[in-house]
Amino acid sequence: MGRRNGARRRFRPAPGGWPIWGDHPAFGPFEETTFRHAHRRTPESLVETISTHSRLIVAEAGERARTREQLLEFLRTHPDTAGGEFDLPLVTTVLRAVRR
């Protein structure tokens, strides 16, 4: 069992045993759990975050500027994000294996 902010989290066997790693004699089977959370954002802060992604970093300056403008326009006009601040939902999947 894991703990987060004092709450117990239930781990379950990882689907298909996560064959990327396979079995190891020093560890028990992989287990998985998911944490759902959110980051508070504004259209501007989300565009800044997206601008750190490699696809935009390696883009030509003109394409990068156009993409940023299009993203900002979309976020400023979409009903879910036009009000200023909004929650960006995130999901983190955690794998663990306990030493035998």
N, C-alpha and C positions, 0 to 999 in steps of 0.2 A: 504494500500500500504506500502511496506517496502522500505528501502533505503540501498544501499550498494555502497560505494564510490560515493555518489551523484546520483546514477542511481536509477530509480524507479523499483521495482520488483512487478510483478503482482501475487497475491495469488489467488488460485482457491479453490473451495470446495474440501475437502479431499474425496477421493473415498470411497464410502460405509460408510462415517461418522466415520471411524476409530473406530469400535465397541469395541475395547479394553477399551476405556474410556467411551463411551456412552455419553449421553446428561447430562448436569449439568445446573441447573437453574441460576447459577451465570455467565455462559459464553455462548457466541454465538456458532454457529457451528464451528468445526475445519476446518481450511484452510491449504493448503499445497503449497509449492513451492520448487523448486530444484535449487541448485547452482552447477554449474560445474566448477571445477578448477583443478589444477595439482600441484604436488610437484616435484621439480627437484631432480633427484636421480642419483646415480651411481650404478653399480652392487653391490658394497660393502655396500653402505648405505642402499640399499633395503634389503639385506640379514640381516644386523644388525636390521633393523626394524622388519622384519619377525621373527627374533630370540626372540623378546619380546612377541610374541603370545603364549598363554598358551599351545598350543599343543607341541611346541618345548621346552618350559620351563620345562614341566613335563616329557619329553622324556629322556630315558637313555642317558648318555654322548656319547656313540658310535653312537647311532641313530641320536642324535642331530648334531654331527660332520659330519656324512655322508650326512644328509639332507642339511646342510649348504654348504658343498662342491658341492653337486649336483646342488643346486640353483645357486651358484656362477658360476659354469661351464656353466649352461644353459644361464644365463644372459650375460656372457662374449662372448658367441658364437651366440646368437640369433640376427638376423639382426636389430631388433628394439632397442636393448640395448647394442650391442657390441661396439658402438662408444664412450663409456665412459659415458657421461651424457645423460639422457633422461628424458622426462616428464612422471610421473606416473599419469594417469587421475583419478580423484576422483569425486564423486558425493555426495553431502550432501542434504538430504531431511529435510525440516523444517516444523514443524506443529505449528500452533498457534491458540489460541482461545481468542477472545477479551472479556474482562469483560463487562457484560451488564450494 
